[in-house]
Amino acid sequence: MLVRFAYLAVTHAFAALRLLPLTDREKDVEILALRHQLTVLQRQLGDRRPQLRPEDRAFLAALLTPLARATLRRLRLLVSPDTVLRWHRDLVKRRHAQASRRRRRGRPRTVASIRRLVLRLAAENSSWGYRRIHGELALLGVTVAPSTVWEILKAAGIDTAPHRPTVTWAEFLRSQAEVVLAMDFIETVTLTGARQYILAAVHHAGRRVRILGTTAHPTHAWVTQAVRNLLMHIEDAGSLARVRFLIHDRDGKYPALIDDILSGAGITTILTGVRVPRMNAIMERWGKTLRGELLDRTLIWNDAHLRHALQAYEQHYNQHRTHRSLAAAAPLRARPQPLGPDRIERLAVLRRDRLGGVLHEYRHAA
């Protein structure tokens, strides 16, 4: 708009220079001709309003506003004098608004580190409102107003005063991982066509897996004995006092007696929902890993061969295989310290094969 307005002003300035050589009679004749042409245009437009661009309005307002209202009423214009004056008021109002915005100081913007901290507290504590976050900031020695926390959350699209939701299943599992075991059956078929059932358990926090046994006939007596063996293994490891929950599905292979056995050891049984495998997601994911890394890549001859393969895979999984949830450590092996530049330059790695090369493990040569 400013460029167009400047173009109109320069154009009409040259037009004004063109009027200087003209006599008063010539100017009067041109005015009468222009007034008549304007009358013709108004007659053609009728009730329709002329379409003026913003730069046209600005130029007419700047040109005609110095004239008195009575003079404006005597002129033949496309619009009324009140409209011209309104255009001028709008121009003045916009100019003052822009100048006011440039002068406006206001409160300084919140430090970026505080904004990041507020958003972090909100993300890690979904039930905290802005008042609770403000209190936590005060404990950390960060002095901000509650309204500042409210504005930061609002700008990020986060509810400033969320309702206190019930704990979701995923949050429960994360918070209680240290005291949770999961159990499940995994089916496989040997080369003879016999169906075998593998019963395994996994600790949520440490990701340690225990294969409790394999059988072609998972009777209630067999499952009960497997659960007793699991409790003995946990007690020997000294972690029985930490385990408080055991998750398994509603399979009919689990007898009601195991609930009494577990409750006697202080462990509560939690059944997953019907057709809700995500309630036992860690165990389900381990079953997929077992199939992808062992069962789908090995020809299982019989139940004895299956037990041998599972024993080797259990040792590999617990003592060597890395886990993202454990920061690339294994359940029974901590992540080693990074090698120094001198050792990396003379790095030598050996490979150890398990189960005829189905599983590979690597270690330093010296």
C-alpha positions as CSV (number, residue, x, y, z in Angstrom):
1,M,0.0,0.0,0.0
2,L,2.8,2.5,0.8
3,V,4.4,1.9,-2.6
4,R,1.2,2.5,-4.4
5,F,0.4,5.6,-2.3
6,A,3.9,7.0,-3.1
7,Y,3.3,6.3,-6.8
8,L,-0.1,8.1,-6.7
9,A,1.5,11.1,-4.9
10,V,4.3,11.4,-7.4
11,T,2.0,11.1,-10.3
12,H,-0.4,13.8,-9.1
13,A,2.5,16.0,-8.2
14,F,3.6,16.0,-11.8
15,A,0.0,16.6,-12.8
16,A,0.0,19.6,-10.5
17,L,3.1,20.9,-12.2
18,R,1.3,20.5,-15.6
19,L,-1.4,22.9,-14.3
20,L,1.0,25.8,-13.6
21,P,1.2,27.0,-17.3
22,L,-2.6,26.9,-17.6
23,T,-4.7,30.1,-17.2
24,D,-7.6,30.4,-14.9
25,R,-10.1,30.1,-17.8
26,E,-8.4,26.8,-19.0
27,K,-8.5,25.4,-15.5
28,D,-12.2,26.3,-15.1
29,V,-13.0,24.6,-18.4
30,E,-11.1,21.4,-17.3
31,I,-12.9,21.4,-14.0
32,L,-16.3,21.7,-15.7
33,A,-15.3,18.9,-18.1
34,L,-14.2,16.7,-15.2
35,R,-17.3,17.4,-13.2
36,H,-19.5,16.4,-16.2
37,Q,-17.5,13.2,-16.7
38,L,-18.0,12.4,-13.0
39,T,-21.7,13.0,-13.4
40,V,-21.8,10.5,-16.3
41,L,-19.9,7.9,-14.3
42,Q,-22.2,8.3,-11.3
43,R,-25.2,7.9,-13.6
44,Q,-23.8,4.7,-14.9
45,L,-22.9,3.3,-11.4
46,G,-26.4,4.1,-10.0
47,D,-26.7,2.6,-6.5
48,R,-23.5,0.7,-6.8
49,R,-20.5,2.0,-4.8
50,P,-17.2,2.7,-6.6
51,Q,-14.4,0.2,-5.8
52,L,-11.5,2.2,-4.3
53,R,-8.2,0.7,-3.3
54,P,-6.7,1.5,0.1
55,E,-4.1,3.7,-1.5
56,D,-6.8,5.6,-3.4
57,R,-8.6,6.3,-0.1
58,A,-5.4,7.4,1.6
59,F,-4.6,9.8,-1.2
60,L,-8.1,11.3,-1.3
61,A,-8.1,11.6,2.5
62,A,-4.7,13.4,2.5
63,L,-5.8,15.7,-0.4
64,L,-9.3,16.7,0.7
65,T,-9.1,16.7,4.5
66,P,-7.5,20.2,4.8
67,L,-10.6,21.7,3.1
68,A,-13.5,22.8,5.3
69,R,-16.6,20.6,5.6
70,A,-18.7,23.2,3.8
71,T,-16.3,23.3,0.9
72,L,-16.3,19.5,0.7
73,R,-20.0,19.5,0.5
74,R,-19.9,21.8,-2.5
75,L,-17.5,19.5,-4.4
76,R,-18.7,16.8,-6.7
77,L,-17.2,13.6,-5.2
78,L,-17.7,9.9,-5.7
79,V,-18.3,9.6,-1.9
80,S,-19.7,11.8,0.8
81,P,-17.5,14.2,2.8
82,D,-18.2,12.2,5.9
83,T,-16.6,9.1,4.3
84,V,-13.5,11.1,3.4
85,L,-13.2,12.3,7.0
86,R,-13.6,8.8,8.2
87,W,-10.9,7.6,6.0
88,H,-8.6,10.2,7.4
89,R,-9.5,9.2,11.0
90,D,-8.7,5.6,10.2
91,L,-5.3,6.6,8.8
92,V,-4.4,8.7,11.9
93,K,-5.6,5.8,14.2
94,R,-3.4,3.2,12.5
95,R,-0.4,5.6,12.6
96,H,-0.8,6.1,16.4
97,A,-1.4,2.4,16.9
98,Q,1.9,1.5,15.1
99,A,3.8,4.1,17.1
100,S,2.3,2.8,20.3
101,R,3.4,-0.7,19.5
102,R,6.9,0.4,18.8
103,R,7.1,2.3,22.1
104,R,5.5,-0.5,24.2
105,R,8.0,-2.3,26.5
106,G,6.0,-4.6,28.7
107,R,7.5,-7.3,30.9
108,P,10.7,-9.0,29.6
109,R,10.2,-12.4,28.0
110,T,10.7,-15.4,30.3
111,V,14.1,-17.0,30.2
112,A,14.2,-19.9,27.7
113,S,15.6,-22.3,30.4
114,I,12.6,-21.6,32.7
115,R,10.2,-22.2,29.8
116,R,11.9,-25.5,29.1
117,L,11.7,-26.5,32.7
118,V,8.0,-25.6,33.0
119,L,7.2,-27.7,29.9
120,R,9.4,-30.6,31.3
121,L,7.5,-30.6,34.6
122,A,4.2,-30.6,32.8
123,A,5.3,-33.5,30.5
124,E,6.6,-35.6,33.3
125,N,3.6,-34.9,35.6
126,S,0.5,-35.0,33.6
127,S,-1.8,-34.4,36.6
128,W,0.0,-31.2,37.7
129,G,-1.7,-27.8,37.2
130,Y,0.1,-24.5,36.8
131,R,-0.2,-23.8,40.5
132,R,1.5,-27.1,41.4
133,I,4.3,-26.5,38.8
134,H,4.7,-23.0,40.3
135,G,5.2,-24.5,43.7
136,E,7.8,-26.9,42.4
137,L,9.7,-24.1,40.8
138,A,9.7,-22.2,44.1
139,L,11.3,-25.2,45.8
140,L,14.0,-25.1,43.1
141,G,14.6,-21.4,43.8
142,V,13.1,-20.2,40.5
143,T,11.0,-17.0,41.1
144,V,8.2,-16.6,38.6
145,A,4.6,-15.6,38.9
146,P,1.9,-18.2,38.6
147,S,0.4,-16.3,35.7
148,T,3.8,-16.7,33.9
149,V,3.5,-20.5,34.3
150,W,-0.1,-20.3,33.1
151,E,0.9,-18.4,29.9
152,I,3.8,-20.8,29.1
153,L,1.5,-23.8,29.4
154,K,-1.3,-22.1,27.4
155,A,1.1,-21.1,24.6
156,A,2.3,-24.7,24.3
157,G,-1.3,-26.0,24.2
158,I,-1.1,-27.8,27.5
159,D,-4.1,-27.9,29.9
160,T,-3.2,-25.4,32.7
161,A,-5.5,-27.1,35.3
162,P,-5.9,-30.8,34.3
163,H,-8.3,-33.1,36.1
164,R,-6.7,-35.7,38.4
165,P,-6.8,-38.7,36.1
166,T,-6.6,-42.3,37.3
167,V,-3.3,-44.0,36.8
168,T,-3.2,-45.6,33.3
169,W,-2.0,-49.1,32.9
170,A,1.2,-48.0,31.2
171,E,2.0,-45.6,34.0
172,F,1.3,-48.3,36.6
173,L,3.7,-50.8,34.9
174,R,6.5,-48.1,34.6
175,S,6.2,-47.1,38.3
176,Q,5.9,-50.7,39.6
177,A,8.4,-52.4,37.2
178,E,10.7,-53.4,40.0
179,V,8.0,-55.5,41.7
180,V,6.3,-56.9,38.6
181,L,6.7,-60.4,37.0
182,A,4.9,-61.5,33.8
183,M,4.2,-65.0,32.6
184,D,3.0,-66.5,29.4
185,F,2.8,-69.7,27.3
186,I,4.5,-69.8,23.9
187,E,3.6,-72.6,21.4
188,T,5.9,-74.3,18.9
189,V,5.9,-77.4,16.8
190,T,8.8,-79.9,16.4
191,L,9.8,-81.7,13.2
192,T,7.8,-84.7,14.4
193,G,4.6,-82.6,14.4
194,A,4.4,-82.6,18.2
195,R,3.1,-79.4,19.7
196,Q,5.2,-78.1,22.6
197,Y,4.2,-75.4,25.2
198,I,7.0,-73.2,26.6
199,L,6.2,-71.5,29.9
200,A,8.4,-68.4,30.6
201,A,8.5,-65.5,33.0
202,V,10.2,-62.1,32.7
203,H,11.0,-59.4,35.3
204,H,9.8,-56.0,34.1
205,A,12.6,-53.9,35.6
206,G,15.6,-56.1,35.0
207,R,14.2,-57.8,31.9
208,R,15.7,-61.1,33.1
209,V,13.9,-64.1,31.6
210,R,13.3,-67.5,33.2
211,I,12.2,-70.4,31.1
212,L,10.2,-72.5,33.5
213,G,9.9,-75.6,31.3
214,T,8.4,-77.2,28.2
215,T,5.7,-79.8,27.9
216,A,3.3,-81.3,25.4
217,H,0.6,-81.5,28.0
218,P,0.4,-78.4,30.2
219,T,-1.7,-79.9,33.0
220,H,-2.7,-78.0,36.1
221,A,-0.3,-80.1,38.2
222,W,2.6,-79.3,35.8
223,V,1.8,-75.5,35.8
224,T,1.5,-75.5,39.6
225,Q,4.9,-77.2,40.0
226,A,6.5,-74.7,37.5
227,V,5.2,-71.8,39.6
228,R,6.6,-73.3,42.7
229,N,10.0,-73.7,41.0
230,L,9.7,-70.0,39.9
231,L,9.2,-68.9,43.5
232,M,12.2,-71.0,44.6
233,H,14.4,-69.4,41.9
234,I,13.3,-65.9,43.0
235,E,13.9,-66.7,46.6
236,D,17.4,-68.1,45.9
237,A,18.2,-64.9,44.0
238,G,17.2,-62.8,47.0
239,S,14.6,-60.8,45.1
240,L,11.4,-62.5,46.4
241,A,10.8,-59.7,48.8
242,R,10.7,-57.2,45.9
243,V,8.2,-59.0,43.8
244,R,4.6,-58.0,44.5
245,F,2.6,-58.7,41.2
246,L,2.5,-61.4,38.6
247,I,0.7,-60.8,35.3
248,H,-0.7,-63.5,33.1
249,D,-3.6,-63.9,30.7
250,R,-6.9,-65.8,31.2
251,D,-5.7,-69.0,29.6
252,G,-7.4,-72.1,31.1
253,K,-4.0,-73.7,31.5
254,Y,-3.5,-71.7,34.7
255,P,-5.1,-73.4,37.7
256,A,-6.7,-71.5,40.5
257,L,-4.3,-73.1,42.9
258,I,-1.4,-70.9,41.7
259,D,-3.2,-67.8,43.0
260,D,-3.1,-69.3,46.5
261,I,0.5,-70.3,46.2
262,L,1.5,-66.8,45.0
263,S,-0.6,-65.0,47.6
264,G,1.2,-67.1,50.3
265,A,4.4,-65.6,49.1
266,G,2.9,-62.1,49.1
267,I,2.4,-61.9,45.3
268,T,-0.8,-60.7,43.8
269,T,-2.0,-62.2,40.5
270,I,-3.3,-59.7,37.9
271,L,-5.2,-61.1,35.0
272,T,-5.1,-59.3,31.6
273,G,-8.3,-58.2,29.9
274,V,-10.0,-60.3,27.3
275,R,-8.2,-59.8,24.0
276,V,-6.0,-57.1,25.5
277,P,-2.4,-58.4,24.8
278,R,-0.9,-55.0,25.5
279,M,-1.6,-55.5,29.2
280,N,1.2,-58.1,29.1
281,A,3.2,-56.3,26.4
282,I,6.7,-57.0,27.7
283,M,6.0,-60.8,27.8
284,E,4.3,-60.7,24.4
285,R,7.3,-58.8,23.0
286,W,9.7,-61.4,24.4
287,G,7.7,-64.2,22.8
288,K,8.1,-62.4,19.4
289,T,11.9,-62.0,20.0
290,L,12.2,-65.7,20.9
291,R,10.4,-66.7,17.7
292,G,12.4,-64.3,15.5
293,E,15.8,-65.2,17.0
294,L,15.5,-68.9,17.7
295,L,12.3,-70.8,16.9
296,D,11.9,-69.5,13.4
297,R,15.6,-70.1,12.6
298,T,16.1,-73.6,14.2
299,L,14.8,-77.0,13.2
300,I,13.6,-78.4,16.6
301,W,13.9,-82.2,16.5
302,N,12.1,-83.1,19.8
303,D,11.4,-81.9,23.3
304,A,14.9,-82.6,24.5
305,H,16.4,-80.6,21.6
306,L,13.9,-77.8,22.4
307,R,15.0,-77.7,26.1
308,H,18.6,-77.6,25.1
309,A,18.0,-74.7,22.6
310,L,15.9,-72.8,25.2
311,Q,18.6,-73.1,27.9
312,A,21.3,-71.7,25.5
313,Y,19.0,-68.9,24.4
314,E,18.1,-68.0,28.0
315,Q,21.8,-67.7,28.9
316,H,22.4,-65.6,25.7
317,Y,19.4,-63.4,26.4
318,N,20.3,-62.7,30.1
319,Q,24.1,-62.5,29.9
320,H,24.8,-61.0,26.4
321,R,21.9,-59.6,24.4
322,T,21.6,-55.9,24.8
323,H,18.4,-54.1,25.6
324,R,17.3,-50.6,24.7
325,S,15.4,-50.3,28.0
326,L,18.6,-51.1,29.9
327,A,20.7,-48.5,27.9
328,A,22.4,-51.3,25.8
329,A,23.2,-53.5,28.9
330,A,22.1,-57.1,29.4
331,P,19.9,-58.2,32.3
332,L,22.9,-59.9,34.1
333,R,25.7,-57.9,32.6
334,A,26.3,-54.2,33.1
335,R,27.3,-52.0,30.2
336,P,31.1,-51.7,30.0
337,Q,33.0,-48.5,30.1
338,P,33.8,-46.9,26.7
339,L,37.2,-47.8,25.2
340,G,39.9,-45.3,25.1
341,P,41.5,-44.1,21.8
342,D,44.5,-46.3,22.3
343,R,42.4,-49.5,22.7
344,I,40.2,-48.7,19.8
345,E,43.2,-48.4,17.4
346,R,44.3,-52.0,18.3
347,L,40.8,-53.3,18.7
348,A,40.4,-57.1,18.1
349,V,37.1,-58.9,18.4
350,L,36.3,-62.6,18.5
351,R,33.0,-64.3,17.7
352,R,31.4,-67.1,19.7
353,D,28.7,-69.1,18.1
354,R,25.8,-70.7,20.0
355,L,23.5,-73.4,18.7
356,G,25.6,-74.0,15.6
357,G,25.8,-70.4,14.6
358,V,22.2,-69.4,15.1
359,L,23.3,-67.0,17.9
360,H,26.5,-64.9,17.7
361,E,28.3,-63.3,20.6
362,Y,31.3,-61.0,20.4
363,R,34.1,-60.3,22.9
364,H,37.5,-58.7,23.0
365,A,40.4,-60.9,21.9
366,A,42.4,-60.0,25.0
